[in-house]
Amino acid sequence: MKWILSTVLGLGMAFSCPLSAFAKRCELKGTQSGTMALVTGNGSRLSSRSDQSPTARLASITLTCTGGMQLIINPPIARPSTPSTGTRGIQVWNGSSLSQGTQLILVTDSQQSILLPGPFTDRIISFDLYADSAPGRLLTPGNYTYDFHLLLTPQ
């Protein structure tokens, strides 16, 4: 059995702002794709948290902004070959869900938006993706691949 997560972080977007000495600017300094894996001892849940499965990895971005940043996050979308699940979602964290981070928002069925006040340097935003089977069922063996889109706008 193999479970895979792929993420699309919207990295092709352009940051736009007025050209002036006081323009607010943000820089996307790094990205890390995530990997979901079957939660240890639980055949009905996939997670990208490494404390729940040793082969899992959180998706993340690192930002530096002279002002604030608005994040618009779309819910995860299963690629056509992905077996059906009961639920799926993304927990968005300031820092990491694994160490002293703060959960900012949970995205499940509809687009969500959050404002990060600035300025800030090298702020890490982590994305904990998960999928659960229908209640009382195990996940079907297969490749589980999800995309989520993220729009970043300097404020």
C-alpha positions in Angstrom: 0.0 0.0 0.0 1.2 3.5 -0.8 -0.1 6.9 0.2 1.2 10.0 -1.4 0.5 13.7 -0.8 1.5 16.3 -3.3 1.0 20.0 -2.7 0.6 22.9 -5.1 1.5 26.0 -3.1 0.7 28.6 -5.7 4.3 29.5 -6.2 3.8 30.9 -9.6 1.9 33.9 -8.3 3.3 37.4 -8.7 3.4 39.8 -5.8 2.2 43.2 -6.9 2.5 46.5 -5.0 2.9 50.2 -5.9 6.4 51.3 -6.8 7.4 53.6 -4.0 9.9 53.8 -1.2 7.2 52.8 1.3 5.7 49.9 -0.6 4.9 46.8 1.5 6.8 43.8 0.1 6.9 40.2 0.9 9.4 37.6 -0.1 8.8 33.8 -0.3 12.1 32.6 1.0 11.5 28.8 0.9 9.0 26.1 0.4 8.8 22.4 1.4 6.3 20.0 -0.1 4.4 17.7 2.3 4.0 13.9 2.4 1.1 12.1 3.9 1.4 8.7 5.4 -0.8 6.2 7.2 -1.1 7.0 10.8 0.8 4.4 12.8 -1.7 1.8 14.2 -4.7 3.4 12.4 -5.7 2.1 9.0 -8.4 4.8 8.5 -6.3 8.0 8.7 -3.6 9.7 6.6 -1.6 12.6 8.1 1.4 14.7 7.2 2.5 14.9 10.9 5.8 13.0 11.5 4.8 12.4 15.1 1.9 10.3 13.8 3.9 8.5 11.1 7.7 8.5 10.7 7.5 8.9 6.9 5.1 11.9 6.9 6.3 15.5 6.5 4.5 18.9 6.8 4.3 21.2 3.9 5.6 24.7 4.7 6.6 28.1 3.4 9.0 30.7 4.8 8.1 34.4 4.5 9.7 37.7 5.2 7.4 40.8 4.9 7.8 44.6 5.5 4.1 44.7 6.3 1.4 42.1 6.8 0.4 39.2 4.6 -3.1 37.8 3.7 -3.2 34.1 3.1 -6.1 32.6 1.1 -6.2 28.8 1.4 -8.4 26.6 -0.7 -9.4 23.2 0.7 -7.5 20.1 -0.5 -8.7 18.6 -3.8 -8.2 15.0 -4.5 -6.6 14.2 -7.9 -8.8 11.9 -10.1 -7.0 8.7 -9.3 -7.2 9.2 -5.5 -9.5 6.8 -3.7 -12.5 8.3 -1.9 -12.2 9.4 1.7 -14.8 10.5 4.2 -13.1 13.8 5.2 -10.0 15.8 4.4 -8.6 19.1 5.4 -5.6 21.3 6.2 -4.6 22.8 9.5 -2.6 26.0 8.9 0.0 26.7 11.6 2.2 29.6 12.6 5.4 27.7 13.1 4.8 23.9 13.3 2.1 21.7 14.7 5.0 19.6 16.1 6.7 22.2 18.3 5.3 25.2 20.0 3.3 26.4 16.9 -0.1 28.1 17.0 -2.9 26.8 14.8 -4.2 29.7 12.7 -7.1 28.1 10.8 -8.7 24.8 9.7 -9.7 24.5 6.0 -12.1 21.8 5.1 -14.9 22.5 2.7 -14.5 26.1 1.7 -11.8 28.7 1.0 -10.5 30.4 4.1 -8.6 33.6 4.6 -6.3 34.8 7.4 -4.3 38.0 7.9 -0.8 37.7 9.4 0.2 41.1 10.9 3.8 42.3 10.1 6.5 43.1 9.7 8.2 39.7 10.2 11.3 37.9 9.1 11.6 34.2 8.3 8.2 33.3 9.5 7.4 29.6 8.9 3.8 28.7 8.0 3.1 24.9 8.1 0.3 23.0 6.5 -0.9 19.8 8.2 -2.9 17.8 5.6 -5.1 14.9 6.7 -7.7 12.5 5.2 -10.0 10.1 7.0 -11.9 7.1 5.7 -15.7 6.9 6.0 -16.6 6.1 9.7 -16.0 2.4 10.5 -14.0 1.7 7.4 -10.3 1.3 6.5 -8.7 3.3 3.8 -8.6 1.7 0.4 -5.1 0.8 -0.7 -3.9 3.2 -3.4 -2.2 6.5 -4.2 -3.7 9.4 -2.3 -2.7 12.7 -4.0 -4.2 16.0 -3.0 -3.5 19.6 -4.2 -4.2 22.8 -2.3 -3.8 26.3 -3.6 -2.5 29.2 -1.6 -2.7 32.8 -2.5 -0.4 35.3 -0.8 -1.0 39.0 -0.9 1.1 41.7 0.9 -1.0 44.0 3.1 
